[in-house]
Amino acid sequence: MKTIKKYEEFNARRYGNPWVAVVRKNGKIDFSQKVGGYTGAYGKGEAGELYISDPVEGAVYAYGQKDYRGSNGG
């Protein structure tokens, strides 16, 4: 397990749950396979860590968090 980012408590009505996914060779993000998770409770805005379960050497991963009310997501 490899931690990617630690998140502080956040407003669950404004921000979505943090996510992580693998990037395919064509550059598109592939959400079809679960490669990690978030230790905070989903949908509640709890602080936690975003992680990759079994990182693969040479693989490219993308991660982020949706901002529903502005342009503060990433």
C-alpha positions as CSV (number, residue, x, y, z in Angstrom):
1,M,0.0,0.0,0.0
2,K,1.3,3.5,-0.9
3,T,-0.2,6.7,0.4
4,I,-0.7,9.3,-2.3
5,K,-2.1,12.3,-0.4
6,K,-3.5,13.1,3.0
7,Y,-6.8,15.1,3.1
8,E,-8.0,17.2,5.9
9,E,-11.7,17.2,6.8
10,F,-13.8,18.8,4.0
11,N,-17.3,19.9,3.3
12,A,-19.0,16.9,1.8
13,R,-21.7,19.0,0.2
14,R,-19.1,20.9,-1.8
15,Y,-16.4,18.3,-2.5
16,G,-16.7,14.8,-3.8
17,N,-14.8,11.8,-2.4
18,P,-11.1,11.7,-3.4
19,W,-10.4,9.2,-6.1
20,V,-7.4,7.4,-7.7
21,A,-7.3,5.5,-11.1
22,V,-4.8,4.1,-13.6
23,V,-4.0,6.0,-16.8
24,R,-4.1,3.8,-19.9
25,K,-1.4,4.0,-22.6
26,N,-3.7,6.1,-24.8
27,G,-3.7,8.8,-22.0
28,K,-7.3,8.2,-20.8
29,I,-8.2,7.6,-17.2
30,D,-9.5,4.1,-16.5
31,F,-12.0,3.9,-13.7
32,S,-13.0,0.3,-14.6
33,Q,-10.6,-1.3,-12.1
34,K,-10.2,-0.4,-8.4
35,V,-6.5,0.4,-7.8
36,G,-6.8,2.0,-4.3
37,G,-9.2,3.8,-1.9
38,Y,-9.7,6.4,0.7
39,T,-9.5,5.8,4.4
40,G,-12.0,8.5,5.4
41,A,-15.7,7.6,5.3
42,Y,-17.2,8.2,1.8
43,G,-19.8,10.9,1.6
44,K,-19.1,12.4,5.0
45,G,-16.0,14.6,4.4
46,E,-13.8,12.9,7.0
47,A,-10.1,13.4,7.0
48,G,-8.1,10.4,5.6
49,E,-5.5,9.1,3.2
50,L,-5.8,8.4,-0.5
51,Y,-3.8,5.2,-1.3
52,I,-2.9,2.7,-4.1
53,S,-3.3,-0.9,-2.9
54,D,-0.7,-2.6,-5.0
55,P,1.4,-0.1,-7.0
56,V,2.8,-1.4,-10.3
57,E,6.3,-0.1,-11.3
58,G,6.0,1.9,-14.5
59,A,2.3,2.5,-14.2
60,V,0.8,6.0,-14.4
61,Y,-1.9,6.9,-11.9
62,A,-4.2,9.9,-11.7
63,Y,-6.0,11.2,-8.6
64,G,-8.2,14.1,-7.6
65,Q,-11.3,15.4,-5.9
66,K,-14.3,17.0,-7.5
67,D,-15.4,20.5,-6.5
68,Y,-19.1,20.8,-7.2
69,R,-19.4,24.6,-6.6
70,G,-16.3,26.1,-8.1
71,S,-13.0,25.5,-9.8
72,N,-11.1,24.4,-6.7
73,G,-11.0,20.7,-7.6
74,G,-8.0,18.9,-8.9
